[in-house]
Amino acid sequence: MSDKEFDEIHDYDYNKGFEESYITRSEITIDNHQSDISSPSEPETTSRSMFPNQNENTSSNVFDNEATMNMIQENVVNSIGIEELREQQNFPLGLIGGVLASFLCIFIWALITVLTKCQITYMAIGVGFAVGFSIQKLGKGITPVYGILGAVLALLTCFVGNFLSSVCLIADELNYSYSEMFSSLDVNTSILIIKETFQFMDIIFYGIAIYTGYLCSVKSES
C-alpha cells in the first residue's frame, strides 16, 4: 500500500460515511428490538398451528364412535329378534285358524245378507280382518306367504258367502226350503246362479276383503 492510499484511509470521515448510508442507528436499534420481540413468539405460533382444534376433533370422534357402536348393536338386536320371530312361525296352524275363521264368516255373511236382503260393505272388511287376525295369531307369520294365505281365504270366504246367500234368497222367492234348494244344485245350476247374481259391487267387496286379509295376516316385525 502506498503512502498516499494510507493517508486517504486515515482522512476518511467515518461519521459522515455512516450518516450518508441508507440505514441509520435508530433503524438498526428498532429492527434489532423487533427481532428480539418477534423471535420468541415463533415457536408458540408454530406449536398452536400443528394441532388445531384437537379437543374438538377428539370429542367428535368419541361421539361418532358411540353412534356407530349403537347402530351396530341395534342391527344385531333387530337381526336376532327377526330370527326368533321366524322360528316361531307355524304355517299349518295358521292355515287351520284361517279356515275355521272362513267357515264362521261364511255363515255370518249368508245370514246377514238373507235377513237384510242386501250386501253390506263392512262385511268384506270384517271377513278380511277375522281371517287375517286368526292366521296372524296362530301362525305368527312375518313373511308374505301368510299374507297371501289370508288374501286367498278372505276372497273365497266372500265368494262362497255371496253364493250361499244368493241361493237362500232364490229359495225364499220360490218358496223352497233351503235343504231342498241346496240338494237340487248341480254344476250348471251353480254357474248360472253365479252369472245371474254377479254385480259390479261384488268386485269392490272382493278387493276390500283381499286387501284387509293380506294386511292382517302378517305379523309386524317390531
Buried (B, 14 or more C-beta within 10 A) or exposed (E): EEEEEEEEEEEEEEEEEEEEEEEEEEEEEEEEEEEEEEEEEEEEEEEEEEEEEEEEEEEEEEEEEEEEEEEEEEEEEEEEEEEEBEEEBBBEBBBBBBBEBBEBBBEBBBBBBBEEEEBEEEBBBBBBBBBBBBBBBBBBBBBEBBBBBBBBBBBBBBBBBBBBBBBBBBBBEEEBEBEEBEEEEEEEEEEEBBEEBEEEEBEEBBBBBBBBBBBBBBBEEE
